[in-house]
Amino acid sequence: MPLVEFKEKNSTIIKSRTLSNVQMELIKLYSTDLEYDDLMEVKKKLANHFAQKAINEADNIWDQKEMSADTIEDWLNEN
């Protein structure tokens, strides 16, 4: 399988043997160049999506473990 090589802005080269399912979908979806502002909007929306998923999961764990502000205070005072 050939290597797929990507060169980022800071000249970092990332080599990968395969693309993930999300990479393939994004390549298909955006097979033409986007304007810079549109690209930044897509990046922001993706980042916000995954940030919200992480927040939701943290909230679920918080609720499941019946955590409170006291829990955080206890953690802060641990040695």
Protein Blocks (a to p, Z undefined) as FASTA:
>chain_A
ZZdddddfkopacddfbdcfklmmmmmmmmcccdfklmmmmmmmmmmmmmmmmmmmmmmm
mmmnopafklmmmmmmpZZ
